[in-house]
């Protein structure tokens, strides 16, 4: 599955205000380049249950930056 990051601008703006968050977001975004997820369990398995949790309604919560930051994402799996 190809990853389409819809709101990278939001992440960039947040990191400009909170520079200590940059490494955590860079690490997360770096993972998105070469993944092939087909279901939400694939994402949880990839990052591990300590880093990501399913919160319902096609959303996951990521623990980032040593658990100092959290990011909630919405995912949609399509045919491609």
Secondary structure, 3 states (H helix, E strand, C coil): CCCCCCCHHHHHHHHHHCHHHHHHHHHHHHHHHHCCCCCHHHHHHHHCCCCEEEEECCEEEEEECCCCEEEEEECCCCCC
